[in-house]
Amino acid sequence: MRILKVCFCFGLCVFWFVSGLEARSSAVDKLDCRLKFLVGQTDSTLVKSLKSMKKAISKDNRFVHIQLRLHTTDPAEIKKLERLGLRVTGHYGGLVSGVISPSKLLDIAALKSVSTVYPVFPPNLRSVVGEGVALLRADVVQNGFPAFDGSGIKVGILSDSFGLVSEATPVVDDFDEDGILEIVGTDSQLAGEVPKLVELLQEGKEIIEDGEVVIKLSDYTDEGRGMAELVHEMAPGSEIAFHSAFESLAFFAQGIIALATAGCQVIVDDVGYTNEPFFQDSEVSQAIERVVKEYDVVYLSAAGNDGMYAIEGSYHDINPNKDDGPSPKLPHGNDLHQWNTVGSVPDAFLDLTLYPGASVKIAINWENPFSGTLGPGASTDYDLYLLRVAEFKPEHIIEVSDNYQGTVEFPQGDPYEYISYKNEGDDIEIVYLALNKHHGPAVHFKILFPFSHDFRIQGNIRRADGATIFGHPAASGCLAVAAVNYVELETNGNAQSNPRQIDPAYYTSQGGDIPFFFSPTGEKQETVELRYKPDIASVDGTNTSFFNVDDKTVDKDEHPNFYGTSAAAPHAAAIVALMRQANPSLTAREILDLVRDSATDIFEKGIDRFTGWGLLYADDAVAAALALHPIATPTPLQTEIAAPTPTATPTPIAITTPTPVSMTFNTVIVTDDLSSYTDVSNGQDFDHETDRSLVIRWNFDATNVSDYHVYVKVDDGQFQFLGRPGNAEANDYEWKAGQRFLNAPFGNGPEFGHRYAFSVYVITASGTPRFYGPFLTAGNVEFLGIE
């Protein structure tokens, strides 16, 4: 029976009493230990005794940004959360993020549909601290015959922000009247480093609730614009769209769907969250799989900059002959994990050496499924402690994460704990990590140190070099991209430790066979699925016009150098855009295989843990794309690209109608379903709740068409993008729940009690702009329900 559990989080000490594992205060148990402090589940004397308590979440905060998992995807549960005061900032599947008053946390947690409630942990970018074109041989592709520059391909970017730190003031408007906002006039656009028009689906934004800043503008760096510069350099004909992924995991997943719905054929991100599962697919991973399958998107992600620091294995009791037992005291340390190899002197404290200014983040997952729509939850309870002295006493504890997990009979919570710590002194500091098993089977675990820097692990540790790639870069439909420093290519492999061998960047995350024990919904796999990551490597450290700092140790010019897998991933994404232009018949799955097969083996012979299948060169990748399902006569592109003229003040771009499309308008109508051709415009349509749908039909005489975009106006609102059929031969689009290529805000289908009007645009296969129309508005249709 569990009598007492102690929680020190961000330097605070929390005691809470329970009557046993089977009879706990369920609402409190769903809260992360950092949130328990906000609802008064503390011993105030002990809290005040810790100097670092001021760094914890303040009780004076009127609002907190939270992430919660639900057991269901029922939209009615979102309404319940909103009625309790949650302002939703992100929602995907059973994952929800939002801003709430701390006084409402227990009310939120008390809902039966709620599984766990955490604070939103800050996202992390995978960067560290124009040579890419030649180094990756993109110039060969751009100037060859046929030539390819990415024209007709839209690349979507997910990062922190795009135009928030530009010195020039950008303008945001729907310049080409396609229903999607564009941004013009950032420094990069005025200098011709990115297209003059960039679609801005969602900029990074400050979150303010009742006058209180929850997410600050100073947290943003415009790393997304830096990525866009690298894409534009390699594939200057490609369109670019941007969506921030910087608010929460749910917001990130939403952005993936939004970019795919907006027509992006290639999507790349450089964002990571420490609370993504290690051993099963997260909601973000599931969104990736969805856009690959349903939207035929090629998805790439930065593999990470976490090097080799990972600890993986099974729990070994430091004192197997003695347990702490059900004592109402701080655990005595009898159930701590033995870090070093069995047979040596037992060591329960892992030495971490932190240099001045070093920041360390520590996350653990273990072999249990997550909760909510991801599974039943955890049945083993591991906890993390960070101490100043290698002795398990309360006064030595700096940080603790000890969230509640359930039992084998009653699983609950997520198999996840997380702590962070920074050495704010001027001297080297040594701290000690302890892992405690509170209850449950001794299952397999992995500890990572994601997004940490300037620290070292000391001592004889069992399996300290496991895979550090985790989360969505390990999704089966994602190309995880490792980094190779550009100087390695310039010197033919002589810049780093192995002469005449191209080595990966020292910080690029280690991969290998990454185990997935559970399905996306938490079922234990009969056979463990192993995914080998990373997939490929690309170059980093190349120039941008503004992002990061100039590396004067190796770089001879004055331009800033963009390091990290955050820079490698957009280089690879641009090459994929060239492949998609060269052979539009290729599916996303075919391109995934071609990318791996056409990569050049580097570093260790064969597929290796740091560079995967090898370094991706543009000319080899495009040649492989042309060889599969060869096109009879590729049309050469105009190879001379006029340099844009920088201007001091951004002005809206005038959109003129060119003539690559010959189009005669016939008609657009709205019908009840696919079997009907009766126009219900300016009338009413009646459906059953279980069969809600409307069909938009058109009849155009058009050439050079790649797709159609359908827009909807709800009641007296503005026209918004609804969806697309996904091919040039279509002449109708059925709006219903779950339809392919349907914009997420309309994913539940038409709702009773509203009036709907529709318009249709033609999307051309080439030319600028690519949107023509609208040619007629169909509707208004009053949509009503019948019993």
N, C-alpha and C positions, 0 to 999 in steps of 0.2 A: 504494500500500500504506500502511495506517495503522499507524504505529509507536507513537505516544504520544497519549494523551488526558489532559487535565488537568481535574480536577473540584474546584471550590471550592464548597462548599455550606454555607449558614448560617455563612459566615465560616471555612470550613476548606479546606485545600488538599490535594488528593489526586492522586498520580501513579500510573498503572497502565500497564504495558507489555503490548503485544500483538504478535503475529507477523503480523498482517494481517487484513483485513476478513473473509476467508473462514475463518479458523481462530482463533476467539476462545474464551475460557473462557465457554461459553454460560450457565452458572449465574450467574456474576458479572454478565454483561451484562444479565441480566433484572432486576437490582436497581437501584432508584433510587439516585442518587449519594449521597443522605443515608444510605442503608442500607449502602453499601459501607464507610463509616467504621466501622460496627459489626462488620463481619466482617474487619477488619484490612487492607482494600485501600487503605492510606494510606502516605504517607511521613511517619513520626512527627516528623522534624525540622521539616518544613514546617508540620505541624499545630500543633506547639507554638509556632511563631513568630507565629501570628496571635492577637491579643488576643481576638477575638470567638469563638474556638473553644469557649469555655465555654458559649456559647448554642446550640451544636449539640446534636444528640442525643448524650447521654452514653454513653460506653462502659460505664459502671457500671450502666446500665439493665438490669434482668434480663428485662424484657419490653417489647415494642414492638407498637403497634397497626398492622396492615398491611392493605392492600387488594391483592388480586391478581386478574388476569384469567386465565381458563382457556380453552383451545381447545374445550372440550366442556361440556355440561350434564349429563353422566353423574354420578349421585349417588355412584357408586363412587369418583370422584376426590375428593369431599369426605371420604370415609372415609379415603383415603390421607393427606390433609392432617391430619386429626385424629390419625391414628396417629403422625404426625411431631411432634405436640405443639401443633397449632394449635387454639385454642379459638375456634370460629366465633361471631362476633357478628352477622353478616349474610350472606345468600346470596340472590341473585336471578339466574337465568340462569347466565351464565358469570362473574359478578362475586361475589367472596367477600371478606369482611373478617373479621379475627380477631386474637387476641392470641397472640404467639409469643416464645419466647426468642431473642435475637439469634444464639445459637450454632446455631440450627436454620434460619437464613435460607437458607444455601446448600443445605441439604437440600431445603427447600421449592422453591427456584428450580431445582433439578436435575431436578424432575419434568417429563417431556415435555409434560404437559398444561398446565403453567404458562407463560403468555406474558410477563407483567410483574409486578413486585412493587414497590409504593410504600408509604411510610408513609401512614396515614390523615390527610389534610390537614384542619384544623379546618373544620367547617361554618360558614356565615355566615348571619345573619338579615338580612332586607331592611327593617329598621327604621332610623330616623334618630333621633340623639340619643335625650257623648251627643247632639254636635250633628248626627250623621249622619241621624237619622230625618227631621227636617224638611227638611234641606238636600237630601236625595235623594228627598223626597216619599214616604217609606214610610208616614207617618202617613195619607196619603190612602188607601193600600191597607188599612192596619190598621183604619180607621174607616169605610170605604166600605160599599156594599151591592152585591154580596156583599163581605164583609170577609175578608181573608186575613192570617194571622199566621205562616205556615209550619208549621201543625199537620200532623202526618202525614209530615213530611219530616225526615230525619236528615242533619245536616251534619257531615262529618268534617274534622278539623283536623290538619295536620302542622306541627309547629314544634319548639321545643327541649324545653319541659316544661310541666306544667300546675299542679301543686300543691306544688312544691319550695320556693318562697320565701314561701308563705303564712304570715302570723303565727299565725293560728289553725291548729291541727293537724287536718288532714283525716282522714277514715276511708275506707278502700278495702275494698269487699266486694261480693259478688254480691247486692245488695239485692232485686232483682226476680226473682232465681232464673232468669235466662235464659241462664246459662252465660258471661256477659260481666261482668267486674268494673266497678263504678261507683265514682266518688269523690264524697264529700259533705263539706261543712264547710270548704271553703277560704274565705278572706276574701270573695271575689267571690260565692260561693254564699250565705253568711250574709247578705250585703247585698242579695241578690236580683238581682245583676248577671248571673248565668248560671243555668241551670236547677239545681234542687236535686240532681238526679241527672245526672251526666255520665259516659258510658261511657269507661272508661280502658283502652284496649287495650294500651298500652305507655307508661309514664311514662319520662321521662328518668332515666337512672340512672348512678351512679358505677360505673366498671369497675375492679375491683380483682383483680389476679392475684398470688397468692402474697404478699399483703400490700402489693403495690406499686400505687399509684393510677395508672391509665392515663387515665381521664377523670374530672375532679373535679366534685363537686356545685356548686362555686362558678362553673363555666362556664355554669350554667343561670340563666334569668331569668324563667321562666313567661310568656314571650311568647305561648305558645299560649293561656293563660288570658286574656291581653289581647285576642287575636283573638276568643275566644269571647264576651267581653263585647260586642264590636262586632256579632257575628252575632246575639246575643240581643236587643240593642236594636232591631235592624231586623226580626227575625223571631222574636218572643218565644215562639211556639208550637213552634218547631223543636226536635227533640232534637239533642244535640251529642255527638260521640264524638271522642276524642283519641288520637293515636299519635305518639310522638316520632320525629323524623327526624334525630336529632343524633349518631348514632354513625358512620355511613358511608353511602356511596352505596347499597350493597347493602341495608343496614338501612332506608334511605329507601324503596327500591323495594318491600321487603317490607311496609312500613307502608301503602303505597298499596293493595296487594292485600288486606291485612287489613281496612282500613276498608270497602272495597267489599264484601268478603265479609260483614262485619257489618251490611250493609244500608244504608250511606250512599248517598243519591242525589246528593249534592253533596259534593265534596271540595275543600279549599283548602289551599295551603301557602305558606310564606314563607321557605323554606330554599334556599340555594345552595351548591354545591361548585365550587371553582375548576377541578377536574379533569374536569368534564363536557365532552364534545366540543363544538366549535363548529360543525362541518360535517357531522355525522351524529347520529342519535338515540342517546342514551345508554341504559343499562339503565333509568334512571328514566323517560325519555321513552317507552320501550317498555312499561313498566308502566302509564303513563297511557293509551297507546293501547289497551292490553288492557282496562282497566276501562271505558273509553268504549264499546268494541265489545261486550264480553262481559257487562258488568254495567249498561250504560246509565247510567253515572255522568257528570254534568257536572263537569269538572275545571277549577279556576282556580288561578293561581299569581301571586305578586307578580313584576312585570316586572323589578324591580331598581332600585337607587339609584346607578347608575354614570355618570349624566350622558352626556357626549359624548366621553369620552376613549377612542378606539379607533384603532389604526393598522392599516391593511389595504392590502395590495398585493403586489408581487412583489419578490424579492430583486434588488438592484443592487450588484454587486461594487465596493467602494471602490477596488480596484486590479486591474482586469481583466487587466493585463499581467503580474501576478506572483502566484504562489500560495505559501502557506506550505510546501507540500510535505511529504514524509514525514520530517520532522526530529524527533528525540527531544527536543524542547524545547516550552516553552509556545508556543502559536500567536503569530506575530509581529504579527498584525493585518492581514495582506494580504487576508484573505477576509471582512472585516467588511462589513456592509450599509451602504450610503450612505442616510442618513435623508432628506436634503433633495433637492429636485428636481434632476434631471439637468441639467447646464449651469451650475449654480452651483458655488461652491467646495465640494468634497466634504467631508461631515461624517459621521464614523462614530460620533459620540457624541451621544446624545440627552440634553439637559439636563433634569433633574427637580429642581424646587425644592420642598424639604420644609420646612414650617413646624415649629416646636417641637412635639414629640409626634406628628407626622404618621406615619402608617403606610401603606406602599405595597406592594401585591401585584401582581405582574406575571406574566401567563400568556400563552403563545403556543401556537397550533395552526397547522398548515399542511395543505395539500391532499394528505394521505395518509390512508388509513383507520386506525382504531385496531386493536388486536390482540385475540387471544382469540376469543370468539364474535362480536365486532364486525368482524372482518376479518383480513387477513393481516399487518397492521402497516405500519410506515413504511419508505420507501425513500430519503428525504432526511433529513439530520441537521443541524438547526439547534441552536445553543446560545445561552444568554443570559449576559451578564456585567454586573455593576454595579460601577462604579469610583469612587474618590474624585477622581481627576484624569482629564482627557480625554486620556489617553495609555495605550496598551495595554502596560503592564508589570505583572509579577506583584505587585509591592509596592503597586500602586494598586487591586487587586481586592478588593472587599468581599464580594460574593456571586456564585455561579455555579450554573447548572443545566446540566449537560452529559451527560444520560443517553444511552445508546447506542441508536441506531436503525440499521436494516439497510440493504441496498442494493436496487437494482431487481431483481437476481437473487435476493437472499435478504432479503426484507423482515422486519423484526423491531421490536418495541417500539411505543410509542405516539407519535404526532406531537404531543408535549406537553412543554413545559418550564415551570418555575415557580420564582420566587424572591420573597422578601419582605424588607422592610427597614423599620426604624423609626428616626426621628430622636429619640434620647433626650436630646439636648442642649437648651439654652435658647435657641439661636440658629437662624436659618434655615440650612439645609444644602443644598448643591447636589451632586447625584450624577449619574453619567453611565451611560446604558444603551447597551450594545453588543450587536449580533446577529451571530453568526458562523455561516457555512455551512461545516460540516466536510466534507461530501461530498453527492453526489446532485444531481438536477435542481433548478433554481431555481424551486420551485413557489410558488404563492400562499400567503400567510400572513396571520394576524391576531393582533395583540397587544392584550390587554385589561388594564385595571387594576382588577379587580373588588374591591369591598368596601374600597377605599382612601379616604383622606380627607386633606384639608389639604395637597394638593400641586398643582403646576402643571407643565405641559409647556411648554418654551420652544423657540423657534427655528422655522425654516422647514421644516415637515415635510410630506411627501407623504401625503395622505389621513389626517389625524389626527381625522376626525369620523365614523368608521364606526359601524355599529350596535353598541351595547354590551349588548343583550339576547342572552343565550346560554344554552345548556343546555336543560333541560326546559321553561322558559316558552315556548320556540320550537317545542315539539311541536305538530303539526298539530291534535291533539285537545284542546289546552289553551287556555284563555282567559287570555292574559297581561294583567295589570291594571296600568295606569299610575296615577300619583298626581296629584291636584289638591288644593292646600291649601284647607281649609274656609273660610279668610278670603276667598279668591277668590270663593267662592259667596256668602258673606255680604255682600260689597261689590259684587256684580254685576260682578266682573272688574276692580276698581280697586285691588287690594292689591299687584299686581306691576307689571311694567314697561309693559304695554300697557293703557292705560285702556279701560274698557268692553269688555274682551275677557278671557274666562276662559282663563288660561294654565296650563300644567302646572307642577308643582313643579320647581324648578331642577335637582333631583338625579335626577328620574325618568329611567330609562334610555332612551336613544334606540334606535329600531328602524328600520323600513324593510323592504326586501326582503332577507331573510336567506338566503344560499345554502346548500343542502345538496347536496354533491357526491357523497355516498355513501349507499347503502341501509343499513338497520340492521345488515346482515351484511357490509358493506364493499365491495359491488360498486359500481363507478363508474357514476354515472347517465349515460345517454346525453344527456339534457337536464337541466341543473342545475335542481333544484327550488327555487323561491323562495317563502318564507313571509313574509307581511307581518305584522309585529308592532310595537307591541302591538295587542291587539284592542280594548280599551276602556279608559276611565279611571274612577276613582271617587275618593271624597274621603278625605283623611288629615288628621291633626292634631286629630282629635276627642278627646273625653274618655274616659278609663277611670277606674276607681276606684283603680288602683295603678300601672299600667305607664307607665314613662318618667317625665318630669318636667314640671312645670307651666311652660308657655311664657308668662311674664309680659309679654313684649314685645307680644303681640297679644291674649292671652286674659285676660278679665276675671274668670273664676272661679278657684277654687283647685284644680281637678282636674288631674291629669297629662294631658298631650297625647301621643297616639300618632301619630308621624310616620313617613312612608316608605310604599313600596308594600306593606309588611307590613300596614299599616292599611287601605290601599285595597282589597286583595284580599278580606278578610272582609266588607267592606261590599257588594261586588259579589256574593259568594257568598250572602249573605242575600237579596239581590234574586232570585237564581236560585231559592232555596228558595221564595220567594213565587210565582214563576212555576210551579214544579213542583206546588205545592199548587193553584193556580188551574186548571191544566189537566194532570191526571195522564197524559193520553194522549200528551203530547209526548215524543218521543225526545230523547236527549242531543244528537244531531246537529242536530235541529230547533231546540233551545234555543240551541245555539251560533250558528246563523244569526239567530235572532230577537234575541238579545242585541246582535249587531252592528247589525242593521237598525233596532232601536228606539232605539239610542243617539243622543244629541243632539250634533250637530257643534259642536265648540269649537276654539279656537286657530286653526290654519291652515285655510282652507276646504277641505272634503273630507277624505278619510282622510289623516292625517299621521303622521309618524315618532314623535311623542311621546304622542299621545292616541288613536291608531288611529281607530276609527269614531266615537269621541266619548264623552261622559259618559253613564253609565247611570243613568236615573231610574227609581224603582220603579214609579210609576204607568204610565209609558209601556211598560215591560217587561211588566207584568202585563196591560195592555190588549192588547199584541201576542200574548201567550200565549193569552188568551181568544179572540182573533179567529181563531186557527188551530185547526182541528178543534173548533169551538165545542161546549161542553157544554150540554145542553138546559136544565137547571135547577141552577145552582150552589147549594150549600147554604150559607147564611150561617153564620158562626162567632159564638160568643159574644164580643162585642167588649170586655166588661169583664173585665179580668184582675186577680185579687186580688193585692195586693202581699204578698210573703212577709214573714214576721216574723223579723228577725235574732235569733239565739240565741247565747249565749256558747259553749256546748259542742255540737259536732255530734253528732247521734244518728242511728242507722240509721233509714231511712225505712220505715214500715210500708206494705206493698203490699197493698191490698185489691182484691178482684175486682169490678169494676163490671159492668154488664149490657148493653153494646152488642152482645155476641155471644151468640147462642142456639146451643148446640152439644150434639149428642147423639153420644156416642162409639159407634163400631161396632167397628173393629179396626185393629191395626197388625201387619204381618207382614214377614218377610224372605224374599226368594226368590233363587234362583241368578242369574237374568237376566231381561230384559224379557219373554221368551217364556214364563216359568214363573210359576205362581201357587201352587206348593207351598211352604208355610211350613217353613223349615229351622231355626226357633228351637229351641234346646236340642238341636241336632244338629250335623252337619258339612256343609261345602260344599267340593267339590273343583273346582279350576279349573286350566287351563294357565297357565303364566307369561305367555304372550302375550295372555291373555284374562281377566285378573283383574277381577272385579266382584262386587258385591252390590247387590240392589235392595230398597229400603225402600218398602213400600206402605201406604197408609192409606185409610180410608173414614170421613169425618166428615160430619155434617149441620151445616153452619155458614153463617152469614151475616156480612157485613161483613169478609170475608177479603181481605187483599192478598197474602199469601204464607205459606209454611210454612218452618220452620227444623227441620232434622234434626240431632240430636246423637248422638255415638258415645262409647261407653266401651270402651277397649282393655284387655283382660285385667281386672285388678283396680283400674284407675285411676279417675279422675273422668270424668264426662261432659263432653265438649268439643264446641263447634260444628263440625259436619261440612260442611254446605252447605245450599243452598236451591234449589228449582226455578225461582224467579223469577217465578211468576205464581199467581193465586188459583185457577185451574182444575185445577192439578196434583193428582194423587193418588199419585204415586210419585217416587222420586229414585234414580237409578242412580249408585252410587259406583264410579268407575273413573278411571284416570289421564287428566288433561286435561279432566275434566268441567266444564261451565260452573258458575259460582258455588260452586266447591269451595274450602274453606278450605285455605290454602297448606300447613300441616303435614301434611295428608292428600292432597296433590296427586298422589302416586304410586299411589293406589288402595289397596285392602286388601292387607296383606302376609301371606304364608304363616306359619303357626305361631302365630297370635294368635286370641284369642276376642273377638268383637265383640257388643255390645248397643247398641240404638238407642232413641231416644225422639223424638217429634215435637211441636213447638209450632205453634200457630196464630198468625199475625201479622195483627192487625186493621188495617183501613184507617183507623180513627180511634179515639179514646179513649185513656185512660191507666190501666194500662199497656197496651202493644200486644202483649204476649206472654201466651198462655194455654196451660196445660199444664204438664208433659207428661201425656198421658192414658193411656199404657201404655208399658211397656218391652218391646221385641221382641228376641229373642235368648235366651241366648248362642249364638252360632254359632262353631264352631271352623272356621277357614279354612285349608284344606290344599291343597297342590299335587299335581298328577299329571304324570307324564312324557308 
